Amino acid sequence: MQPTSVDTNQRRGNRTKAVLPVRVKGKDSSGNAFEELVHTLDVTVSGVRLGSVRRQLNVLDEITVFYRTRKMQFRVVWTKKLKGTTEFQVGLRALTQDKEAWGMGFAEFNGESASAAVSRASSAL
């Protein structure tokens, strides 16, 4: 049986609830290449939780996430099949850190509170 999580208790930053449309590209658990539209549920400086993923992914696989003009590489750290659906939630850890990846200027980088960062990001939309 395939493990469905790796070190999930090692969160490196505060989560910020953010539902953002993203495109993901990679290989699913069967080894088939895929590209699909999904959305974020929450984001951090070093990771993201995705919803509406319709492909089963393997832990430790690498996928590419496209958001606006950004292209980011992530590693799958956990997956969870939603009961009664064909959808998965997927936890990803960034392979590189970009403080502006989501356009929110996270508090971990600029010394402001997380709520101030969210407020600033919301007003910029």
C-alpha positions in Angstrom: 0.0 0.0 0.0 1.2 3.5 -0.9 1.8 5.9 2.0 -0.5 8.9 1.9 1.5 11.4 4.0 5.0 12.4 4.9 5.9 14.5 7.9 2.5 16.4 8.0 3.2 17.8 11.4 6.2 19.8 10.3 4.3 22.9 9.2 6.8 25.7 8.5 4.5 28.7 8.5 1.0 29.9 9.2 -1.7 29.0 6.7 -3.6 31.7 4.9 -7.0 30.7 3.5 -7.0 31.6 -0.2 -9.1 30.1 -2.9 -7.1 30.8 -6.1 -7.5 29.1 -9.5 -4.4 27.2 -10.5 -3.3 24.8 -13.3 -1.3 21.7 -12.3 0.8 19.5 -14.5 2.6 16.3 -13.8 2.2 12.5 -13.7 -0.6 10.8 -11.8 -0.2 7.6 -9.7 -0.5 5.5 -12.9 2.3 7.3 -14.6 0.1 9.1 -17.0 0.9 12.8 -17.8 -2.0 15.2 -16.9 -2.8 18.8 -16.8 -5.9 20.1 -15.0 -7.5 23.2 -13.5 -7.9 23.0 -9.7 -7.9 25.6 -6.9 -6.0 26.3 -3.7 -7.6 26.0 -0.3 -4.9 27.6 1.7 -1.3 28.7 1.1 1.9 29.3 3.0 5.3 30.6 2.0 6.5 27.0 1.6 3.5 25.1 0.5 -0.1 24.9 -0.6 -3.2 22.7 -0.1 -5.1 22.0 -3.3 -8.8 21.0 -3.8 -10.7 19.6 -6.7 -7.8 17.4 -7.8 -9.3 14.6 -9.9 -6.1 12.6 -10.3 -4.6 10.4 -7.7 -1.0 11.5 -7.0 1.8 9.7 -5.3 3.6 11.1 -2.2 7.0 12.5 -3.1 6.1 13.1 -6.8 6.9 16.5 -8.2 4.3 18.6 -10.0 4.3 22.0 -11.6 1.7 24.6 -10.5 0.9 27.6 -12.7 -0.7 30.7 -11.1 -1.1 33.8 -13.2 2.3 34.2 -14.9 4.1 32.1 -12.3 5.4 28.6 -12.7 6.3 26.8 -9.4 7.7 23.3 -8.6 6.2 21.4 -5.7 6.5 18.0 -4.1 3.5 16.0 -3.0 3.6 15.5 0.8 0.1 14.1 1.4 -3.1 13.2 -0.4 -6.6 12.6 0.9 -9.6 11.2 -1.1 -12.8 13.0 -0.2 -15.4 10.5 0.8 -18.2 10.0 -1.7 -16.5 11.8 -4.5 -13.8 11.3 -7.1 -11.8 14.3 -5.8 -8.7 14.6 -3.7 -7.1 17.2 -1.5 -3.4 17.4 -1.9 -0.7 18.9 0.3 2.3 20.3 -1.5 5.7 21.6 -0.4 7.5 24.1 -2.5 10.9 23.0 -3.9 12.0 26.7 -3.9 10.6 29.6 -1.8 9.3 32.7 -3.4 7.9 35.2 -1.0 5.6 36.7 -3.7 4.5 33.3 -5.2 0.9 33.9 -4.4 1.0 37.8 -4.5 0.5 38.0 -0.7 3.9 39.1 0.7 3.8 36.7 3.6 4.4 38.0 7.1 7.2 35.5 7.6 9.2 37.6 5.1 8.2 41.1 5.9 7.6 41.2 9.6 3.9 42.1 9.5 1.0 40.1 11.0 -0.6 37.4 8.8 -4.0 39.3 9.0 -2.4 42.5 7.7 -0.8 40.5 4.8 -4.1 39.0 3.9 -5.9 42.3 4.1 -3.2 43.9 1.9 -3.4 41.1 -0.7 -7.2 41.3 -0.8 -7.2 45.0 -1.5 -4.7 44.5 -4.3 -7.2 42.2 -6.2 
